[in-house]
Amino acid sequence: MRNITKLVAGAGLAAGSLLTLTVGATTAQASVPTDGPAAQTAQVTESTVNQTVKGRGDTYQGCPYKAVCIYPRDKGWNNGHPSNVYWSYGVHKLYNQVGNHIVFNNQSGKAGVWLCKGSNGTNCPSYLKPWTYHNFNLTPINSLKLVR
């Protein structure tokens, strides 16, 4: 799990609140600064977190906003340097992608990505919704299909 701290206005929090997101989890914890020694804490649901973050339009871990990125095998986020970046909707064939790779969908709205066993975008067992990532074994995957 990765923690991301964002300055947010909205999501039911006070303006200027810091929101620490645990990516891949279903909840996040928000800490609201106070004048006293203790900070107030609120739980934020996954849908609220997704709405807040995906609307930001930021590059994250080197993956540009509105792109889908694959990171090198067994390198995690590779210091923010994806090995493959996909921008256009449709099917993209994968070449020499075996083993475990992080695949990150940094698209917005309802733009998703299917990971497909067929090189023509068929037999697609895995889906990533916007602003999510997963560590996939890409050995059986032969294409990505970016959809709206």
N, C-alpha and C positions, 0 to 999 in steps of 0.2 A: 504494500500500500504506500502511496505517495501523498504527502501533505502539500497543499498549495495554499498560500495565503493571498487573499485578494481583498482590496478595499472595495466595499460594496455600499450601494445606496438602494435599499429596497429589500425584498425577500422578508419583509416583516421586521427588519432590524433598523436601528437608528442610523441615520446618515453618518458616514465615517467609521462604521463598525468594521472590524477586521473579521473576515470569515476564513477559517482554516478548513479546507476540504480534504477529506481522505478519499482519493480517487479510487473507484472500484467498490467503495462501501455504499450502503444504502442511506446513511445519514452523515451529517457533518455537524461539527460543534462550532458555534459562533461565540466569540468572546467580545463583550461590549465593554470598553473602558469606562471606569467610573472614577470619581474623585477619592473614593475610599480605598482601603487596602485590598478588597476583593473585587473581582470582575463579575458581572452578571453573565450567565450562560444560558443559551437557548439551543434547542435542537431544531435542525432544519431538515425537511424531507428531501429525498433524492430528486423529486420533480422540481422543487424549488431551487436546489443547487444547480441542476442542469439548466434551468431557465436563466439563472443569474450568470453563470459562467459562459454559456454558449453565446449569449448576446454581447459579450465583450469584444469579440473579433480580434483576439490576440494570437500571436505566434506563441506556441508552447513547446518546449523542448526541441526547438528548431523546426517544428512543423508549422508551416504558414497557415493562417486562417483560411478556411474553405478548401483545404487539401486533405488527402489521406496519406499517411506516411508509414513506411516500414523501416525499422531500425535494424542494424546488422545483427547477425546470429550471435546469440548468447552475450550480447554487449549491453543489455538493458537499454537505457535512453542514449547511450553512446555520447555522452556530454553534449546533447542537443544537436547531433548530426545524423539525420536519417539517411539511409542508403537509397531509398526510393521515395519519390513524391509524385502523387497522382492528383491532377486537377480536374479532368473532364469526366462527365458522366459517361457511362457505358462500360464495356468489358476491356480489361487490361490484362494481357498474358503475363505470367510471372516466369522468369528464367533464373535458374541457379539459386532458388530460395528453398533451402532445406533446413531442418532443425528449428529451434525456438527463436522467434522474432517477436518484438512488440509491434503490433499494428495499431495505429492511432487514427481515429476519425475526428479531425478538427473541422468538420463541416458544420453548417448551421441549419436551422429549421428542421425539416424532416429528411434531410439528405443522409442516407445511410450507405453502408458498404457491406456487400455479401462476399464471403470467401468461398470460392467454388472449386470443386475437384475437376470439372471439365474446363479445358482451355478456352472454350467458347462461352463461358459464363453459365454453365448448367451444373446441376447437382451441387447446390450451394447450402451446406449444412450450418454455416455460422454467419451471424449478422452482428454488425456494430452500429448502434444508433449514434447520433451526433455527440461529439465531445466525450467519447469513451475510448478506452483502449483495452487490449487483452494480449497476453503472451501466448501466441499460437505456435504449434508445430506446423510449419508450412510445407513439410515434405509431401503430404497428399494434396496440397492446394496448388492449382495450376493457373488460376486467374482471380482477379478482383472485379466486382461489378459495382460501380458507383451509381446510386439511384437517388431520385428525388422523393 
